[in-house]
Amino acid sequence: MDTVGARSAVVFAMECFEQGLLTRDECDGSGLRRGDAAATIALVEKMVRREGIGDLLADGAKKAAERLGRGSEKLAMHAGGQDLPMHDPRLDPGFAVAYSMEPTPARHTNYSYLYLELFGLDKIFPGLPPVEAFYRKSSRAAHPGGKDDLLAAASRYLQVANGAGSCIFGLECGPRYPLLAYLNAATGWERTPAEWLETGERIQHLRQAFNVKHGVTPGRDFRLPARIEGDPPLSSGPLKGVRLPVDELNRGFTRKMFWDDDGRPDPARMRELGLIEAAAELEAVTHAASGRPRS
């Protein structure tokens, strides 16, 4: 059990009950209403023990929707089976890219527009476009091209940090947290910021190639639920009318990552980075899937 997955399954069940997709009898005789703390605690305990309706929900919202049917699939908020966290991409579109195009989907601990501001990437990696200090709320859901470079850099930087066992809260201190200097001091290396980014890029190609090898591609398998993209848009509240251009956002990101629109790495780029064997294996898998003989 984890807080993200458990919360997602609970809300899924409550919304199914409210919309008549689950009966009171199927909910073990109790009504499931959002805001009912006692019902939430009881439901989580049933999930832990796989009792009654808890058995339906224990494997997450996606599996529960597949078992339940009745049109409940549209209420399961997940990407690739990973339950979505509370961080709403309609407020911060950077999360939409991270949730749907990263090798491990639906992670709020990857990057977002907010994280770009906190990381201060343009101060760490020379040549990146500056991070905006101010912007209009009305423009936030648009596709600002300059952020493609920053999101790609953040994706790579996070892999360096993850490989070092660093904490994202440290990264959010910006350049005041000199991670790259720490790594050079600890290893005796003298790598430049650009070389560290290249290390992160290699890691990301390998992670994504692993997915492709096993038949998983983000563009097909990690698609966000329509509701999370703003379809239909909300009719009230601070996110009223927001509809995200997710395909456009993702394309901008994947091109900076040297991936195709579905998130498959470019074998030629992998070879440039020294990933010779992995590139050859990826090409073999791609050709086998297409049914075309290798040239």
Backbone hydrogen bonds, N-H to C=O, Kabsch-Sander energy under -0.5 kcal/mol:
donor,donor_aa,acceptor,acceptor_aa,energy
6,A,2,D,-2.7
7,R,3,T,-1.9
8,S,4,V,-2.2
9,A,5,G,-2.2
10,V,6,A,-2.4
11,V,7,R,-2.5
12,F,8,S,-2.2
13,A,9,A,-2.2
14,M,10,V,-2.4
15,E,11,V,-2.6
16,C,12,F,-2.3
17,F,13,A,-2.2
18,E,14,M,-2.4
19,Q,15,E,-1.9
20,G,17,F,-1.4
21,L,16,C,-3.0
22,L,16,C,-1.1
27,C,23,T,-1.1
28,D,25,D,-1.5
29,G,24,R,-2.4
30,S,24,R,-0.5
30,S,27,C,-1.2
33,R,31,G,-0.7
36,D,33,R,-1.9
37,A,35,G,-1.1
40,T,36,D,-1.9
41,I,37,A,-2.4
42,A,38,A,-2.3
43,L,39,A,-2.2
44,V,40,T,-2.3
45,E,41,I,-2.2
46,K,42,A,-1.8
47,M,43,L,-2.0
48,V,44,V,-2.3
49,R,45,E,-1.7
50,R,46,K,-1.0
51,E,46,K,-2.3
54,G,51,E,-2.4
55,D,52,G,-1.5
56,L,52,G,-0.6
57,L,53,I,-1.5
58,A,54,G,-1.4
60,G,57,L,-2.1
64,A,60,G,-2.0
65,A,61,A,-2.6
66,E,62,K,-2.1
67,R,63,K,-2.0
68,L,64,A,-2.7
69,G,65,A,-3.0
72,S,69,G,-1.9
74,K,71,G,-0.9
75,L,72,S,-2.1
76,A,73,E,-1.3
77,M,75,L,-0.8
78,H,76,A,-1.1
79,A,82,Q,-2.2
82,Q,79,A,-1.7
83,D,81,G,-0.6
84,L,77,M,-2.1
88,D,86,M,-0.7
91,L,88,D,-1.6
92,D,88,D,-1.8
95,F,92,D,-2.0
96,A,93,P,-0.6
97,V,93,P,-1.2
98,A,94,G,-2.0
99,Y,95,F,-3.2
100,S,96,A,-1.5
101,M,97,V,-2.3
102,E,97,V,-0.5
102,E,98,A,-1.0
106,A,99,Y,-1.3
108,H,106,A,-0.6
110,N,107,R,-0.8
116,L,112,S,-2.0
117,E,113,Y,-1.6
118,L,114,L,-2.1
119,F,115,Y,-3.5
120,G,116,L,-1.6
121,L,116,L,-0.8
123,K,120,G,-1.7
124,I,120,G,-0.8
124,I,121,L,-0.8
125,F,121,L,-3.0
128,L,125,F,-1.6
139,S,136,R,-1.3
140,R,136,R,-0.5
140,R,137,K,-1.2
142,A,139,S,-1.3
145,G,143,H,-0.8
147,K,144,P,-1.9
148,D,145,G,-1.8
149,D,145,G,-0.6
150,L,146,G,-1.0
151,L,147,K,-2.9
152,A,148,D,-2.2
153,A,149,D,-2.2
154,A,150,L,-2.5
155,S,151,L,-2.4
156,R,152,A,-1.8
157,Y,153,A,-2.9
158,L,154,A,-2.6
159,Q,155,S,-1.0
160,V,156,R,-1.7
161,A,157,Y,-2.4
162,N,158,L,-3.1
163,G,159,Q,-2.4
164,A,160,V,-1.5
165,G,162,N,-1.2
166,S,161,A,-2.8
170,G,167,C,-0.9
171,L,167,C,-1.5
172,E,168,I,-1.7
173,C,170,G,-1.9
174,G,171,L,-2.1
176,R,173,C,-1.0
177,Y,174,G,-2.4
179,L,177,Y,-2.2
182,Y,178,P,-2.4
183,L,179,L,-2.4
184,N,180,L,-2.3
185,A,181,A,-2.4
186,A,182,Y,-2.5
187,T,183,L,-2.2
188,G,184,N,-2.1
196,W,192,T,-2.0
197,L,193,P,-2.2
198,E,194,A,-1.9
199,T,195,E,-1.6
200,G,196,W,-2.0
201,E,197,L,-2.2
202,R,198,E,-2.3
203,I,199,T,-2.0
204,Q,200,G,-2.2
205,H,201,E,-2.4
206,L,202,R,-2.2
207,R,203,I,-2.4
208,Q,204,Q,-2.6
209,A,205,H,-2.7
210,F,206,L,-2.0
211,N,207,R,-1.5
212,V,208,Q,-2.2
213,K,209,A,-2.7
214,H,210,F,-1.3
214,H,211,N,-0.6
215,G,212,V,-2.0
216,V,211,N,-2.7
219,G,262,D,-2.3
220,R,217,T,-1.0
221,D,217,T,-3.2
222,F,218,P,-2.5
228,I,225,P,-0.7
229,E,225,P,-1.2
230,G,226,A,-0.6
230,G,227,R,-1.0
231,D,226,A,-2.3
234,L,239,L,-0.5
240,K,237,G,-1.7
241,G,234,L,-2.5
242,V,239,L,-1.9
244,L,229,E,-3.1
246,V,244,L,-1.7
249,L,245,P,-2.6
250,N,246,V,-2.9
251,R,247,D,-2.4
252,G,248,E,-2.1
253,F,249,L,-1.7
254,T,250,N,-3.0
255,R,251,R,-2.0
256,K,252,G,-1.0
257,M,253,F,-1.3
258,F,255,R,-0.7
259,W,254,T,-2.8
260,D,264,R,-2.4
263,G,260,D,-2.1
266,D,258,F,-2.0
270,M,266,D,-2.0
271,R,267,P,-2.2
272,E,268,A,-1.8
273,L,269,R,-1.3
274,G,271,R,-1.8
275,L,270,M,-2.8
276,I,274,G,-1.3
279,A,275,L,-2.2
280,A,276,I,-2.1
281,E,277,E,-2.3
282,L,278,A,-2.4
283,E,279,A,-2.4
284,A,280,A,-2.1
285,V,281,E,-2.3
286,T,282,L,-2.5
287,H,283,E,-2.6
288,A,284,A,-2.3
289,A,285,V,-2.3
290,S,286,T,-1.7
291,G,287,H,-1.3
292,R,287,H,-1.1
